Amino acid sequence: MGFSPSTIKSVNEKGSNGGISGLTIHILLVEDQTIVRNGLKMILEQDEQLQVVAEASNGIEALSQLECHHVDLVLLDIRMPEMNGIEAAKHMKTKFPNLKIIILTTFDDDEYAYETLKDGANGFLLKSSEPEKLIGSVKSVMNGGLVIQEDIAAKLMPKLFKQSIRRERDDMDIPLTEREIAIVQLIGEGKTNKEIANSLFLSVGTVKNHITNILHELNLRDRTQIAIYAIRNELV
């Protein structure tokens, strides 16, 4: 991946998600290619709220850096020598359970996406993402969101649906009604609002109202995040 002046453009004027306005986000940047790492750092630090406090070229170095620095979020390349992003993320989440992790990849059909999301990663993005998307995703994750790039989601969802296992809802602490849980399940199965309405004998307007409430109750941003929530909680 390369960065040109047109790619590394100023994003300060555009403004990203602002729920954590004024608080510096301390980032560990983990990428084995120096030129890519430098380019990502330049993009991130154009936003005064983001500060890259440490860098690493593999998972082993990243774990060492976490012991030495206060880090809020890790941008983690998935394919690296010595220790890849999958293994690194597992170790990070075990030792630092509150740490936020966004996985970076060059491929929109990365075979490891399912595993990393199930293991607790907070996002999955292409390295070629627009600067505004990268910065906005960092802030969204720090606000409690889950981000997954649309082109990755489109290829990832079928695999997630096939491999996920249904859990008993009685053992789950989900702040939704039975009707809303049913809608979450159907969204996770890729149903449209009209198809959901037909399945549950509701109007499309009622389905939309339920989805609005679901987004609010779960602190999610869009249907893709609802689908990922369904997978994370094994509702499909």
C-alpha positions in Angstrom: 0.0 0.0 0.0 1.3 3.4 -0.9 0.3 6.9 0.2 0.3 9.9 -2.2 -0.3 13.6 -1.3 -3.9 13.2 -2.5 -4.4 10.2 -0.2 -2.9 11.8 2.9 -5.2 14.8 2.9 -6.3 17.0 5.7 -9.3 15.7 7.6 -9.4 18.2 10.5 -11.9 20.4 8.7 -14.3 17.6 8.1 -14.8 16.6 11.7 -15.2 13.0 12.7 -17.4 11.3 15.3 -17.2 13.6 18.3 -18.6 11.7 21.3 -15.2 11.7 22.9 -14.3 15.3 22.0 -11.4 16.8 23.8 -9.9 13.4 25.0 -6.7 12.3 23.4 -6.8 8.8 22.0 -3.5 7.0 22.5 -2.8 4.6 19.6 -0.4 1.7 19.1 0.3 1.2 15.4 1.3 -2.3 14.4 2.3 -2.9 10.8 5.4 -4.7 9.4 5.9 -2.4 6.3 7.6 0.8 7.4 6.2 2.9 4.5 2.6 1.8 5.3 3.1 2.4 9.0 4.5 5.9 8.3 1.6 6.7 6.0 -1.0 5.6 8.5 0.6 7.6 11.2 0.6 10.7 9.0 -3.1 10.3 8.4 -4.0 9.6 12.0 -2.1 12.5 13.5 -3.7 15.1 11.2 -6.5 14.8 13.8 -5.4 16.6 16.9 -7.4 14.1 19.1 -5.3 11.1 17.9 -1.8 10.4 19.0 0.4 7.5 17.9 2.3 6.8 21.1 4.1 3.6 20.0 4.8 1.6 16.9 5.6 -2.1 16.2 6.4 -4.3 13.2 5.0 -7.6 14.6 2.8 -9.0 17.4 5.7 -9.7 19.7 6.9 -6.1 19.6 3.3 -4.9 20.0 2.8 -6.8 23.2 6.1 -5.4 24.5 5.0 -1.8 23.7 1.7 -2.3 25.5 3.7 -3.0 28.7 5.6 0.4 28.3 2.9 2.8 27.1 -0.6 3.8 27.9 -2.6 2.7 24.9 -6.3 3.1 24.3 -6.6 1.5 20.8 -4.4 -0.7 18.6 -4.5 -0.6 14.8 -3.2 -4.1 14.1 -2.1 -5.5 10.7 -3.4 -9.1 10.4 -0.6 -10.5 8.3 2.9 -10.1 9.9 6.0 -12.2 10.5 6.9 -13.8 13.9 3.4 -13.2 15.4 0.5 -12.3 13.2 -2.5 -10.1 14.1 -4.7 -13.0 15.1 -2.4 -14.3 17.8 -1.4 -10.8 18.9 -5.1 -9.8 19.3 -5.8 -12.9 21.4 -2.9 -12.1 23.8 -3.9 -8.4 23.9 -7.5 -9.1 24.8 -6.5 -11.7 27.5 -4.0 -9.3 29.2 -5.8 -6.0 28.5 -9.5 -6.8 28.2 -10.6 -3.2 27.8 -8.2 -2.5 25.0 -9.8 -1.6 21.7 -8.5 -3.3 18.6 -9.1 -2.5 14.9 -7.7 -5.0 12.5 -6.2 -3.8 9.2 -5.9 -5.8 6.0 -5.1 -5.4 2.4 -7.7 -8.0 1.3 -11.5 -7.5 1.3 -12.1 -11.2 1.7 -9.5 -11.9 4.4 -9.9 -15.4 5.6 -9.1 -14.4 9.2 -11.8 -11.8 9.6 -14.3 -14.2 11.3 -11.8 -15.5 13.8 -10.6 -12.0 14.9 -14.1 -10.6 15.3 -15.2 -13.6 17.4 -12.1 -13.2 19.5 -13.1 -9.7 20.4 -11.7 -7.3 17.8 -13.7 -4.1 17.6 -13.3 -3.5 13.9 -12.0 -4.7 10.6 -10.9 -2.3 7.9 -9.0 -2.2 4.6 -5.7 -0.3 4.7 -6.9 1.5 1.6 -9.7 3.1 3.5 -10.2 6.8 3.0 -8.5 9.0 5.7 -11.9 10.2 7.0 -13.1 6.6 7.3 -10.0 5.5 9.3 -10.2 8.4 11.7 -14.0 8.1 12.1 -13.7 4.4 12.8 -11.1 5.0 15.5 -13.4 7.4 17.2 -16.5 5.2 16.7 -14.8 2.3 18.4 -13.6 4.4 21.3 -17.3 5.4 21.7 -18.2 1.8 22.1 -19.0 1.1 18.4 -18.1 -1.8 16.2 -16.9 -1.1 12.7 -16.5 -3.3 9.7 -15.9 -2.0 6.2 -18.9 -2.6 3.8 -17.0 -4.5 1.2 -15.5 -6.8 3.9 -18.9 -7.3 5.5 -20.6 -8.3 2.2 -18.1 -11.2 1.8 -17.8 -12.0 5.5 -21.5 -12.3 6.5 -22.3 -15.6 4.8 -19.3 -17.3 6.5 -20.4 -15.8 9.9 -23.9 -17.1 9.5 -22.8 -20.6 8.6 -20.4 -21.0 11.5 -22.2 -19.3 14.3 -24.1 -21.4 16.9 -27.4 -20.4 18.5 -27.3 -19.8 22.2 -30.2 -20.0 24.6 -31.6 -16.5 25.0 -32.5 -17.2 28.6 -28.8 -17.1 29.5 -28.2 -13.8 27.7 -28.3 -10.3 29.1 -29.7 -8.4 26.1 -31.6 -5.2 26.8 -34.2 -5.9 24.1 -37.8 -7.2 23.9 -38.5 -10.6 22.4 -39.8 -8.9 19.3 -36.6 -6.8 19.0 -34.4 -9.9 19.4 -36.4 -11.6 16.6 -35.7 -8.6 14.4 -32.0 -8.6 15.3 -31.9 -12.3 14.3 -33.6 -11.6 10.9 -31.2 -8.7 10.2 -28.4 -11.1 11.0 -29.8 -13.5 8.4 -29.7 -10.7 5.8 -33.4 -10.0 5.6 -34.7 -6.6 4.3 -37.2 -4.5 6.3 -40.0 -5.8 4.0 -39.0 -9.4 4.5 -38.8 -8.9 8.3 -42.3 -7.3 8.3 -43.7 -10.2 6.4 -42.1 -12.8 8.7 -43.3 -11.1 11.9 -46.7 -9.9 10.5 -45.8 -6.2 11.1 -45.8 -3.1 8.9 -42.6 -1.9 7.5 -43.0 1.3 9.5 -43.2 -0.7 12.7 -40.1 -2.6 11.8 -38.2 0.6 11.2 -39.3 1.9 14.6 -38.1 -1.2 16.3 -34.7 -0.9 14.5 -34.3 2.7 15.6 -34.9 1.5 19.2 -32.5 -1.4 18.8 -29.7 0.9 17.6 -30.3 3.2 20.6 -30.5 0.4 23.2 -27.4 -1.3 21.9 -25.4 1.9 21.1 -25.0 0.8 17.5 -24.8 2.9 14.3 -26.3 0.9 11.5 -27.7 -2.5 10.2 -24.2 -3.9 9.7 -23.4 -3.4 13.3 -26.7 -5.1 14.3 -25.7 -8.0 12.1 -22.3 -8.3 13.8 -24.0 -8.0 17.2 -26.2 -11.0 16.2 -23.1 -13.0 15.4 -21.2 -11.9 18.5 -24.1 -13.0 20.6 -24.7 -16.2 18.5 -28.3 -15.2 17.7 -28.0 -16.6 14.2 
